[in-house]
Amino acid sequence: MNIIFVLIPIAILFVIIAGAVFFWAIRSEQFEDLDRQGSNILFDEEQPATKSKDKPRDDQQP
């Protein structure tokens, strides 16, 4: 029976921490755009990654 006096404050502490993390996430706009990240993986990048501009390409004249 004494264990209940330990478990109830621990459970309340977990609920307070979870609530604080949830409200922090809402305040820092973590849930604003849920669709963008899911659709980003479906489309190619607009510009392919470019190589270093310092090196001349083979088809360029030095």
All heavy atoms as TSV, in Angstrom:
chain	resi	resn	atom	element	x	y	z
A	1	MET	N	N	0.813	-1.195	0.000
A	1	MET	CA	C	0.000	0.000	0.000
A	1	MET	C	C	0.861	1.264	0.000
A	1	MET	O	O	0.439	2.290	-0.524
A	1	MET	CB	C	-0.922	-0.029	1.221
A	1	MET	CG	C	-1.928	1.061	1.229
A	1	MET	SD	S	-3.132	0.774	-0.062
A	1	MET	CE	C	-4.208	2.119	0.234
A	2	ASN	N	N	2.024	1.185	0.563
A	2	ASN	CA	C	2.896	2.358	0.624
A	2	ASN	C	C	3.430	2.743	-0.753
A	2	ASN	O	O	3.813	3.902	-0.959
A	2	ASN	CB	C	4.067	2.110	1.578
A	2	ASN	CG	C	3.619	2.088	3.019
A	2	ASN	OD1	O	2.597	2.678	3.347
A	2	ASN	ND2	N	4.369	1.404	3.862
A	3	ILE	N	N	3.481	1.780	-1.674
A	3	ILE	CA	C	4.006	2.075	-3.003
A	3	ILE	C	C	3.108	3.061	-3.742
A	3	ILE	O	O	3.567	3.807	-4.604
A	3	ILE	CB	C	4.192	0.769	-3.808
A	3	ILE	CG1	C	5.022	1.023	-5.066
A	3	ILE	CG2	C	2.862	0.176	-4.190
A	3	ILE	CD1	C	6.437	1.344	-4.778
A	4	ILE	N	N	1.833	3.089	-3.402
A	4	ILE	CA	C	0.909	4.033	-4.048
A	4	ILE	C	C	1.297	5.468	-3.736
A	4	ILE	O	O	1.118	6.352	-4.569
A	4	ILE	CB	C	-0.539	3.713	-3.626
A	4	ILE	CG1	C	-1.280	3.293	-4.852
A	4	ILE	CG2	C	-1.243	4.865	-2.995
A	4	ILE	CD1	C	-2.660	2.843	-4.613
A	5	PHE	N	N	1.855	5.711	-2.555
A	5	PHE	CA	C	2.272	7.062	-2.186
A	5	PHE	C	C	3.488	7.510	-2.989
A	5	PHE	O	O	3.798	8.694	-3.056
A	5	PHE	CB	C	2.568	7.143	-0.686
A	5	PHE	CG	C	1.353	6.889	0.162
A	5	PHE	CD1	C	1.358	5.876	1.115
A	5	PHE	CD2	C	0.213	7.657	0.007
A	5	PHE	CE1	C	0.242	5.638	1.892
A	5	PHE	CE2	C	-0.901	7.436	0.783
A	5	PHE	CZ	C	-0.886	6.411	1.727
A	6	VAL	N	N	4.189	6.570	-3.603
A	6	VAL	CA	C	5.316	6.894	-4.459
A	6	VAL	C	C	4.863	7.000	-5.916
A	6	VAL	O	O	5.286	7.890	-6.654
A	6	VAL	CB	C	6.433	5.835	-4.306
A	6	VAL	CG1	C	7.549	6.070	-5.300
A	6	VAL	CG2	C	6.965	5.817	-2.885
A	7	LEU	N	N	4.005	6.079	-6.344
A	7	LEU	CA	C	3.612	6.019	-7.753
A	7	LEU	C	C	2.703	7.167	-8.179
A	7	LEU	O	O	2.804	7.636	-9.312
A	7	LEU	CB	C	2.929	4.684	-8.043
A	7	LEU	CG	C	3.842	3.466	-7.995
A	7	LEU	CD1	C	3.047	2.201	-8.273
A	7	LEU	CD2	C	4.980	3.604	-8.987
A	8	ILE	N	N	1.824	7.614	-7.319
A	8	ILE	CA	C	0.913	8.703	-7.688
A	8	ILE	C	C	1.682	10.005	-7.943
A	8	ILE	O	O	1.460	10.648	-8.975
A	8	ILE	CB	C	-0.202	8.876	-6.635
A	8	ILE	CG1	C	-1.166	7.690	-6.740
A	8	ILE	CG2	C	-0.941	10.190	-6.837
A	8	ILE	CD1	C	-2.256	7.693	-5.719
A	9	PRO	N	N	2.608	10.441	-7.092
A	9	PRO	CA	C	3.377	11.653	-7.429
A	9	PRO	C	C	4.231	11.488	-8.684
A	9	PRO	O	O	4.386	12.444	-9.455
A	9	PRO	CB	C	4.258	11.885	-6.195
A	9	PRO	CG	C	3.552	11.203	-5.098
A	9	PRO	CD	C	2.879	10.030	-5.715
A	10	ILE	N	N	4.773	10.297	-8.901
A	10	ILE	CA	C	5.552	10.069	-10.128
A	10	ILE	C	C	4.660	10.173	-11.348
A	10	ILE	O	O	5.033	10.785	-12.363
A	10	ILE	CB	C	6.278	8.704	-10.059
A	10	ILE	CG1	C	7.382	8.762	-9.018
A	10	ILE	CG2	C	6.845	8.321	-11.422
A	10	ILE	CD1	C	8.070	7.436	-8.766
A	11	ALA	N	N	3.464	9.617	-11.293
A	11	ALA	CA	C	2.526	9.706	-12.414
A	11	ALA	C	C	2.106	11.153	-12.668
A	11	ALA	O	O	2.019	11.588	-13.822
A	11	ALA	CB	C	1.301	8.836	-12.143
A	12	ILE	N	N	1.864	11.899	-11.615
A	12	ILE	CA	C	1.498	13.313	-11.769
A	12	ILE	C	C	2.661	14.094	-12.380
A	12	ILE	O	O	2.453	14.943	-13.250
A	12	ILE	CB	C	1.063	13.900	-10.407
A	12	ILE	CG1	C	-0.267	13.280	-9.979
A	12	ILE	CG2	C	0.960	15.415	-10.480
A	12	ILE	CD1	C	-0.680	13.634	-8.569
A	13	LEU	N	N	3.871	13.785	-11.963
A	13	LEU	CA	C	5.048	14.435	-12.531
A	13	LEU	C	C	5.173	14.139	-14.024
A	13	LEU	O	O	5.459	15.036	-14.818
A	13	LEU	CB	C	6.307	13.999	-11.782
A	13	LEU	CG	C	7.610	14.638	-12.220
A	13	LEU	CD1	C	7.584	16.128	-11.904
A	13	LEU	CD2	C	8.771	13.955	-11.542
A	14	PHE	N	N	4.945	12.890	-14.436
A	14	PHE	CA	C	4.987	12.533	-15.855
A	14	PHE	C	C	3.928	13.287	-16.650
A	14	PHE	O	O	4.183	13.731	-17.766
A	14	PHE	CB	C	4.800	11.032	-16.055
A	14	PHE	CG	C	6.031	10.218	-15.760
A	14	PHE	CD1	C	5.922	8.870	-15.492
A	14	PHE	CD2	C	7.286	10.785	-15.755
A	14	PHE	CE1	C	7.040	8.108	-15.233
A	14	PHE	CE2	C	8.415	10.034	-15.490
A	14	PHE	CZ	C	8.294	8.690	-15.229
A	15	VAL	N	N	2.745	13.434	-16.115
A	15	VAL	CA	C	1.676	14.155	-16.808
A	15	VAL	C	C	2.042	15.631	-16.954
A	15	VAL	O	O	1.824	16.231	-18.016
A	15	VAL	CB	C	0.336	13.985	-16.057
A	15	VAL	CG1	C	-0.712	14.943	-16.581
A	15	VAL	CG2	C	-0.150	12.549	-16.176
A	16	ILE	N	N	2.616	16.215	-15.932
A	16	ILE	CA	C	3.023	17.625	-16.003
A	16	ILE	C	C	4.124	17.815	-17.039
A	16	ILE	O	O	4.085	18.757	-17.839
A	16	ILE	CB	C	3.463	18.128	-14.612
A	16	ILE	CG1	C	2.247	18.220	-13.687
A	16	ILE	CG2	C	4.171	19.467	-14.705
A	16	ILE	CD1	C	2.590	18.492	-12.238
A	17	ILE	N	N	5.090	16.908	-17.073
A	17	ILE	CA	C	6.174	17.001	-18.062
A	17	ILE	C	C	5.630	16.828	-19.473
A	17	ILE	O	O	5.989	17.582	-20.382
A	17	ILE	CB	C	7.278	15.977	-17.749
A	17	ILE	CG1	C	8.021	16.371	-16.476
A	17	ILE	CG2	C	8.254	15.852	-18.912
A	17	ILE	CD1	C	8.989	15.328	-15.966
A	18	ALA	N	N	4.750	15.849	-19.674
A	18	ALA	CA	C	4.170	15.630	-21.003
A	18	ALA	C	C	3.344	16.836	-21.442
A	18	ALA	O	O	3.397	17.244	-22.609
A	18	ALA	CB	C	3.310	14.363	-21.000
A	19	GLY	N	N	2.593	17.427	-20.543
A	19	GLY	CA	C	1.813	18.617	-20.868
A	19	GLY	C	C	2.707	19.792	-21.223
A	19	GLY	O	O	2.431	20.536	-22.172
A	20	ALA	N	N	3.804	19.962	-20.487
A	20	ALA	CA	C	4.726	21.058	-20.771
A	20	ALA	C	C	5.376	20.875	-22.142
A	20	ALA	O	O	5.502	21.839	-22.908
A	20	ALA	CB	C	5.782	21.141	-19.681
A	21	VAL	N	N	5.773	19.661	-22.475
A	21	VAL	CA	C	6.379	19.399	-23.782
A	21	VAL	C	C	5.360	19.624	-24.894
A	21	VAL	O	O	5.682	20.198	-25.940
A	21	VAL	CB	C	6.959	17.967	-23.828
A	21	VAL	CG1	C	7.333	17.564	-25.237
A	21	VAL	CG2	C	8.159	17.849	-22.911
A	22	PHE	N	N	4.127	19.200	-24.684
A	22	PHE	CA	C	3.078	19.386	-25.690
A	22	PHE	C	C	2.807	20.870	-25.932
A	22	PHE	O	O	2.763	21.321	-27.082
A	22	PHE	CB	C	1.801	18.683	-25.245
A	22	PHE	CG	C	0.654	18.887	-26.180
A	22	PHE	CD1	C	0.626	18.270	-27.411
A	22	PHE	CD2	C	-0.399	19.711	-25.823
A	22	PHE	CE1	C	-0.427	18.466	-28.288
A	22	PHE	CE2	C	-1.465	19.906	-26.681
A	22	PHE	CZ	C	-1.473	19.278	-27.914
A	23	PHE	N	N	2.676	21.654	-24.879
A	23	PHE	CA	C	2.399	23.076	-25.054
A	23	PHE	C	C	3.605	23.819	-25.616
A	23	PHE	O	O	3.456	24.778	-26.362
A	23	PHE	CB	C	1.911	23.705	-23.747
A	23	PHE	CG	C	0.499	23.318	-23.424
A	23	PHE	CD1	C	0.209	22.540	-22.312
A	23	PHE	CD2	C	-0.546	23.710	-24.237
A	23	PHE	CE1	C	-1.088	22.174	-22.013
A	23	PHE	CE2	C	-1.846	23.345	-23.959
A	23	PHE	CZ	C	-2.122	22.574	-22.840
A	24	TRP	N	N	4.827	23.366	-25.294
A	24	TRP	CA	C	6.022	23.946	-25.920
A	24	TRP	C	C	6.006	23.695	-27.419
A	24	TRP	O	O	6.325	24.586	-28.208
A	24	TRP	CB	C	7.282	23.353	-25.299
A	24	TRP	CG	C	8.496	23.697	-26.093
A	24	TRP	CD1	C	9.202	24.856	-26.051
A	24	TRP	CD2	C	9.115	22.887	-27.091
A	24	TRP	NE1	N	10.239	24.807	-26.956
A	24	TRP	CE2	C	10.203	23.604	-27.611
A	24	TRP	CE3	C	8.861	21.612	-27.587
A	24	TRP	CZ2	C	11.025	23.090	-28.598
A	24	TRP	CZ3	C	9.685	21.105	-28.571
A	24	TRP	CH2	C	10.740	21.849	-29.063
A	25	ALA	N	N	5.631	22.478	-27.833
A	25	ALA	CA	C	5.581	22.152	-29.255
A	25	ALA	C	C	4.535	22.989	-29.978
A	25	ALA	O	O	4.761	23.427	-31.109
A	25	ALA	CB	C	5.289	20.662	-29.445
A	26	ILE	N	N	3.416	23.244	-29.348
A	26	ILE	CA	C	2.391	24.089	-29.967
A	26	ILE	C	C	2.882	25.528	-30.067
A	26	ILE	O	O	2.732	26.172	-31.109
A	26	ILE	CB	C	1.081	24.018	-29.157
A	26	ILE	CG1	C	0.441	22.649	-29.342
A	26	ILE	CG2	C	0.116	25.106	-29.601
A	26	ILE	CD1	C	-0.790	22.444	-28.495
A	27	ARG	N	N	3.507	26.036	-29.021
A	27	ARG	CA	C	3.980	27.417	-29.021
A	27	ARG	C	C	5.111	27.643	-30.019
A	27	ARG	O	O	5.247	28.723	-30.581
A	27	ARG	CB	C	4.445	27.808	-27.626
A	27	ARG	CG	C	3.630	28.937	-27.068
A	27	ARG	CD	C	4.118	29.393	-25.715
A	27	ARG	NE	N	3.385	28.646	-24.694
A	27	ARG	CZ	C	3.936	27.939	-23.725
A	27	ARG	NH1	N	5.220	27.890	-23.607
A	27	ARG	NH2	N	3.200	27.297	-22.865
A	28	SER	N	N	5.932	26.630	-30.251
A	28	SER	CA	C	7.044	26.797	-31.186
A	28	SER	C	C	6.656	26.375	-32.601
A	28	SER	O	O	7.532	26.170	-33.437
A	28	SER	CB	C	8.263	26.012	-30.711
A	28	SER	OG	O	7.984	24.626	-30.746
A	29	GLU	N	N	5.359	26.248	-32.865
A	29	GLU	CA	C	4.786	25.993	-34.195
A	29	GLU	C	C	5.294	24.700	-34.835
A	29	GLU	O	O	5.552	24.626	-36.023
A	29	GLU	CB	C	5.048	27.182	-35.117
A	29	GLU	CG	C	4.413	28.458	-34.611
A	29	GLU	CD	C	4.735	29.665	-35.460
A	29	GLU	OE1	O	5.511	29.524	-36.430
A	29	GLU	OE2	O	4.206	30.726	-35.170
A	30	GLN	N	N	5.400	23.643	-34.046
A	30	GLN	CA	C	5.827	22.357	-34.569
A	30	GLN	C	C	4.730	21.697	-35.409
A	30	GLN	O	O	5.028	20.865	-36.256
A	30	GLN	CB	C	6.192	21.412	-33.419
A	30	GLN	CG	C	7.361	21.875	-32.607
A	30	GLN	CD	C	8.652	21.760	-33.373
A	30	GLN	OE1	O	8.882	20.776	-34.055
A	30	GLN	NE2	N	9.478	22.768	-33.272
A	31	PHE	N	N	3.492	22.057	-35.204
A	31	PHE	CA	C	2.377	21.406	-35.871
A	31	PHE	C	C	1.740	22.283	-36.944
A	31	PHE	O	O	0.609	22.025	-37.368
A	31	PHE	CB	C	1.308	21.009	-34.853
A	31	PHE	CG	C	1.817	20.106	-33.769
A	31	PHE	CD1	C	1.843	20.529	-32.455
A	31	PHE	CD2	C	2.280	18.842	-34.069
A	31	PHE	CE1	C	2.303	19.701	-31.454
A	31	PHE	CE2	C	2.755	18.015	-33.078
A	31	PHE	CZ	C	2.764	18.437	-31.764
A	32	GLU	N	N	2.424	23.302	-37.412
A	32	GLU	CA	C	1.832	24.239	-38.366
A	32	GLU	C	C	1.647	23.642	-39.755
A	32	GLU	O	O	0.624	23.800	-40.376
A	32	GLU	CB	C	2.689	25.499	-38.457
A	32	GLU	CG	C	2.535	26.411	-37.271
A	32	GLU	CD	C	1.121	26.918	-37.100
A	32	GLU	OE1	O	0.512	27.361	-38.089
A	32	GLU	OE2	O	0.620	26.871	-35.968
A	33	ASP	N	N	2.665	22.969	-40.300
A	33	ASP	CA	C	2.594	22.466	-41.667
A	33	ASP	C	C	2.894	20.977	-41.665
A	33	ASP	O	O	4.025	20.555	-41.882
A	33	ASP	CB	C	3.591	23.224	-42.551
A	33	ASP	CG	C	3.396	22.916	-44.021
A	33	ASP	OD1	O	2.395	22.264	-44.360
A	33	ASP	OD2	O	4.236	23.332	-44.817
A	34	LEU	N	N	1.875	20.160	-41.450
A	34	LEU	CA	C	2.072	18.723	-41.347
A	34	LEU	C	C	2.163	18.039	-42.704
A	34	LEU	O	O	2.738	16.963	-42.818
A	34	LEU	CB	C	0.930	18.101	-40.534
A	34	LEU	CG	C	0.829	18.573	-39.090
A	34	LEU	CD1	C	-0.394	17.961	-38.429
A	34	LEU	CD2	C	2.078	18.229	-38.327
A	35	ASP	N	N	1.607	18.645	-43.755
A	35	ASP	CA	C	1.576	17.996	-45.063
A	35	ASP	C	C	2.852	18.202	-45.867
A	35	ASP	O	O	3.184	17.379	-46.709
A	35	ASP	CB	C	0.390	18.508	-45.873
A	35	ASP	CG	C	-0.923	18.153	-45.225
A	35	ASP	OD1	O	-0.976	17.093	-44.566
A	35	ASP	OD2	O	-1.885	18.921	-45.376
A	36	ARG	N	N	3.569	19.272	-45.635
A	36	ARG	CA	C	4.734	19.596	-46.462
A	36	ARG	C	C	5.819	18.538	-46.352
A	36	ARG	O	O	6.342	18.073	-47.357
A	36	ARG	CB	C	5.302	20.954	-46.061
A	36	ARG	CG	C	6.484	21.387	-46.910
A	36	ARG	CD	C	6.956	22.753	-46.490
A	36	ARG	NE	N	7.156	22.803	-45.051
A	36	ARG	CZ	C	8.335	23.021	-44.485
A	36	ARG	NH1	N	9.381	23.247	-45.208
A	36	ARG	NH2	N	8.436	23.055	-43.179
A	37	GLN	N	N	6.170	18.134	-45.157
A	37	GLN	CA	C	7.256	17.166	-44.991
A	37	GLN	C	C	6.881	15.805	-45.558
A	37	GLN	O	O	7.728	15.104	-46.092
A	37	GLN	CB	C	7.627	17.030	-43.510
A	37	GLN	CG	C	8.243	18.275	-42.933
A	37	GLN	CD	C	9.540	18.635	-43.615
A	37	GLN	OE1	O	10.315	17.780	-44.016
A	37	GLN	NE2	N	9.766	19.926	-43.781
A	38	GLY	N	N	5.627	15.440	-45.477
A	38	GLY	CA	C	5.195	14.168	-46.034
A	38	GLY	C	C	5.218	14.154	-47.550
A	38	GLY	O	O	5.476	13.120	-48.165
A	39	SER	N	N	4.957	15.277	-48.175
A	39	SER	CA	C	4.953	15.315	-49.638
A	39	SER	C	C	6.324	15.641	-50.218
A	39	SER	O	O	6.547	15.420	-51.403
A	39	SER	CB	C	3.932	16.340	-50.130
A	39	SER	OG	O	4.297	17.632	-49.727
A	40	ASN	N	N	7.249	16.134	-49.411
A	40	ASN	CA	C	8.588	16.448	-49.918
A	40	ASN	C	C	9.318	15.211	-50.407
A	40	ASN	O	O	10.101	15.281	-51.350
A	40	ASN	CB	C	9.435	17.132	-48.846
A	40	ASN	CG	C	9.176	18.610	-48.785
A	40	ASN	OD1	O	8.508	19.173	-49.643
A	40	ASN	ND2	N	9.693	19.247	-47.755
A	41	ILE	N	N	9.077	14.062	-49.818
A	41	ILE	CA	C	9.794	12.866	-50.221
A	41	ILE	C	C	9.273	12.311	-51.539
A	41	ILE	O	O	9.933	11.490	-52.156
A	41	ILE	CB	C	9.725	11.778	-49.130
A	41	ILE	CG1	C	8.288	11.349	-48.879
A	41	ILE	CG2	C	10.367	12.263	-47.853
A	41	ILE	CD1	C	8.175	10.141	-48.001
A	42	LEU	N	N	8.115	12.770	-51.988
A	42	LEU	CA	C	7.531	12.253	-53.217
A	42	LEU	C	C	8.039	12.967	-54.457
A	42	LEU	O	O	7.919	12.433	-55.556
A	42	LEU	CB	C	6.004	12.370	-53.156
A	42	LEU	CG	C	5.337	11.611	-52.014
A	42	LEU	CD1	C	3.858	11.905	-52.016
A	42	LEU	CD2	C	5.600	10.129	-52.129
A	43	PHE	N	N	8.590	14.149	-54.318
A	43	PHE	CA	C	8.988	14.957	-55.464
A	43	PHE	C	C	10.498	15.113	-55.511
A	43	PHE	O	O	11.166	15.159	-54.478
A	43	PHE	CB	C	8.329	16.336	-55.398
A	43	PHE	CG	C	6.828	16.255	-55.320
A	43	PHE	CD1	C	6.171	16.547	-54.138
A	43	PHE	CD2	C	6.095	15.849	-56.415
A	43	PHE	CE1	C	4.796	16.465	-54.064
A	43	PHE	CE2	C	4.717	15.758	-56.346
A	43	PHE	CZ	C	4.068	16.062	-55.169
A	44	ASP	N	N	11.036	15.219	-56.735
A	44	ASP	CA	C	12.460	15.447	-56.905
A	44	ASP	C	C	12.803	16.877	-56.520
A	44	ASP	O	O	11.946	17.753	-56.506
A	44	ASP	CB	C	12.879	15.217	-58.358
A	44	ASP	CG	C	12.846	13.754	-58.728
A	44	ASP	OD1	O	12.989	12.919	-57.814
A	44	ASP	OD2	O	12.675	13.450	-59.924
A	45	GLU	N	N	14.076	17.099	-56.295
A	45	GLU	CA	C	14.523	18.458	-56.016
A	45	GLU	C	C	14.422	19.281	-57.282
A	45	GLU	O	O	14.573	18.776	-58.390
A	45	GLU	CB	C	15.971	18.445	-55.538
A	45	GLU	CG	C	16.158	17.771	-54.204
A	45	GLU	CD	C	17.617	17.767	-53.778
A	45	GLU	OE1	O	18.444	18.386	-54.473
A	45	GLU	OE2	O	17.908	17.150	-52.764
A	46	GLU	N	N	14.184	20.567	-57.127
A	46	GLU	CA	C	14.076	21.441	-58.294
A	46	GLU	C	C	15.415	21.589	-59.000
A	46	GLU	O	O	15.511	21.515	-60.204
A	46	GLU	CB	C	13.556	22.809	-57.863
A	46	GLU	CG	C	12.131	22.767	-57.388
A	46	GLU	CD	C	11.666	24.124	-56.913
A	46	GLU	OE1	O	12.354	25.126	-57.190
A	46	GLU	OE2	O	10.614	24.186	-56.277
A	47	GLN	N	N	16.472	21.821	-58.249
A	47	GLN	CA	C	17.808	21.996	-58.805
A	47	GLN	C	C	18.670	20.827	-58.341
A	47	GLN	O	O	18.766	20.567	-57.152
A	47	GLN	CB	C	18.433	23.309	-58.295
A	47	GLN	CG	C	17.679	24.538	-58.693
A	47	GLN	CD	C	17.921	24.881	-60.153
A	47	GLN	OE1	O	18.921	24.490	-60.724
A	47	GLN	NE2	N	16.993	25.592	-60.746
A	48	PRO	N	N	19.322	20.122	-59.271
A	48	PRO	CA	C	20.234	19.079	-58.816
A	48	PRO	C	C	21.444	19.706	-58.130
A	48	PRO	O	O	21.791	20.861	-58.383
A	48	PRO	CB	C	20.637	18.365	-60.106
A	48	PRO	CG	C	20.348	19.329	-61.193
A	48	PRO	CD	C	19.216	20.202	-60.711
A	49	ALA	N	N	22.056	18.958	-57.274
A	49	ALA	CA	C	23.224	19.473	-56.557
A	49	ALA	C	C	24.339	19.755	-57.551
A	49	ALA	O	O	24.634	18.946	-58.423
A	49	ALA	CB	C	23.681	18.459	-55.519
A	50	THR	N	N	24.953	20.922	-57.437
A	50	THR	CA	C	26.019	21.296	-58.363
A	50	THR	C	C	27.361	20.940	-57.769
A	50	THR	O	O	27.546	20.957	-56.548
A	50	THR	CB	C	25.980	22.801	-58.666
A	50	THR	OG1	O	26.100	23.507	-57.437
A	50	THR	CG2	C	24.690	23.183	-59.352
A	51	LYS	N	N	28.301	20.647	-58.645
A	51	LYS	CA	C	29.655	20.332	-58.200
A	51	LYS	C	C	30.413	21.626	-57.971
A	51	LYS	O	O	29.930	22.716	-58.257
A	51	LYS	CB	C	30.353	19.479	-59.253
A	51	LYS	CG	C	29.732	18.111	-59.387
A	51	LYS	CD	C	30.510	17.284	-60.355
A	51	LYS	CE	C	29.861	15.913	-60.486
A	51	LYS	NZ	N	30.579	15.067	-61.417
A	52	SER	N	N	31.606	21.506	-57.502
A	52	SER	CA	C	32.437	22.676	-57.213
A	52	SER	C	C	32.672	23.488	-58.478
A	52	SER	O	O	32.948	22.948	-59.539
A	52	SER	CB	C	33.770	22.214	-56.631
A	52	SER	OG	O	34.607	23.319	-56.450
A	53	LYS	N	N	32.554	24.796	-58.382
A	53	LYS	CA	C	32.716	25.673	-59.538
A	53	LYS	C	C	34.181	25.978	-59.821
A	53	LYS	O	O	34.509	26.556	-60.843
A	53	LYS	CB	C	31.947	26.971	-59.319
A	53	LYS	CG	C	30.467	26.757	-59.267
A	53	LYS	CD	C	29.748	28.055	-59.066
A	53	LYS	CE	C	28.252	27.823	-58.992
A	53	LYS	NZ	N	27.510	29.055	-58.807
A	54	ASP	N	N	35.073	25.601	-58.918
A	54	ASP	CA	C	36.486	25.900	-59.108
A	54	ASP	C	C	37.121	25.041	-60.203
A	54	ASP	O	O	38.001	25.483	-60.919
A	54	ASP	CB	C	37.252	25.697	-57.802
A	54	ASP	CG	C	36.791	26.673	-56.730
A	54	ASP	OD1	O	36.265	27.745	-57.097
A	54	ASP	OD2	O	36.958	26.356	-55.552
A	55	LYS	N	N	36.667	23.817	-60.332
A	55	LYS	CA	C	37.232	22.929	-61.337
A	55	LYS	C	C	36.567	23.183	-62.683
A	55	LYS	O	O	35.339	23.224	-62.776
A	55	LYS	CB	C	36.993	21.470	-60.958
A	55	LYS	CG	C	37.762	21.015	-59.762
A	55	LYS	CD	C	37.484	19.549	-59.550
A	55	LYS	CE	C	38.263	18.989	-58.394
A	55	LYS	NZ	N	37.965	17.580	-58.187
A	56	PRO	N	N	37.343	23.315	-63.754
A	56	PRO	CA	C	36.724	23.433	-65.075
A	56	PRO	C	C	36.234	22.075	-65.540
A	56	PRO	O	O	36.813	21.038	-65.224
A	56	PRO	CB	C	37.858	23.948	-65.963
A	56	PRO	CG	C	39.112	23.553	-65.259
A	56	PRO	CD	C	38.783	23.509	-63.790
A	57	ARG	N	N	35.147	22.083	-66.259
A	57	ARG	CA	C	34.621	20.840	-66.813
A	57	ARG	C	C	35.488	20.403	-67.980
A	57	ARG	O	O	36.267	21.170	-68.526
A	57	ARG	CB	C	33.181	21.013	-67.256
A	57	ARG	CG	C	32.251	21.304	-66.086
A	57	ARG	CD	C	30.828	21.315	-66.506
A	57	ARG	NE	N	30.650	22.100	-67.716
A	57	ARG	CZ	C	29.505	22.601	-68.132
A	57	ARG	NH1	N	28.440	22.410	-67.409
A	57	ARG	NH2	N	29.405	23.269	-69.236
A	58	ASP	N	N	35.321	19.154	-68.406
A	58	ASP	CA	C	36.130	18.617	-69.501
A	58	ASP	C	C	35.837	19.324	-70.826
A	58	ASP	O	O	36.725	19.473	-71.648
A	58	ASP	CB	C	35.876	17.119	-69.658
A	58	ASP	CG	C	36.423	16.353	-68.458
A	58	ASP	OD1	O	37.345	16.867	-67.791
A	58	ASP	OD2	O	35.918	15.243	-68.200
A	59	ASP	N	N	34.597	19.754	-71.035
A	59	ASP	CA	C	34.238	20.353	-72.313
A	59	ASP	C	C	34.520	21.853	-72.375
A	59	ASP	O	O	34.307	22.478	-73.390
A	59	ASP	CB	C	32.776	20.091	-72.641
A	59	ASP	CG	C	31.841	20.654	-71.577
A	59	ASP	OD1	O	32.331	21.094	-70.526
A	59	ASP	OD2	O	30.623	20.641	-71.824
A	60	GLN	N	N	35.032	22.446	-71.297
A	60	GLN	CA	C	35.335	23.867	-71.284
A	60	GLN	C	C	36.791	24.096	-71.694
A	60	GLN	O	O	37.673	23.290	-71.405
A	60	GLN	CB	C	35.116	24.477	-69.901
A	60	GLN	CG	C	33.669	24.607	-69.540
A	60	GLN	CD	C	33.530	25.262	-68.173
A	60	GLN	OE1	O	34.505	25.316	-67.411
A	60	GLN	NE2	N	32.339	25.736	-67.869
A	61	GLN	N	N	37.038	25.205	-72.354
A	61	GLN	CA	C	38.383	25.587	-72.753
A	61	GLN	C	C	39.043	26.315	-71.602
A	61	GLN	O	O	38.433	27.181	-70.988
A	61	GLN	CB	C	38.317	26.526	-73.965
A	61	GLN	CG	C	37.619	25.945	-75.151
A	61	GLN	CD	C	38.598	25.237	-76.055
A	61	GLN	OE1	O	39.774	25.516	-75.996
A	61	GLN	NE2	N	38.110	24.316	-76.867
A	62	PRO	N	N	40.313	26.010	-71.268
A	62	PRO	CA	C	40.986	26.715	-70.164
A	62	PRO	C	C	41.382	28.116	-70.527
A	62	PRO	O	O	41.507	28.545	-71.575
A	62	PRO	CB	C	42.225	25.874	-69.861
A	62	PRO	CG	C	42.372	24.890	-70.955
A	62	PRO	CD	C	41.099	24.893	-71.755
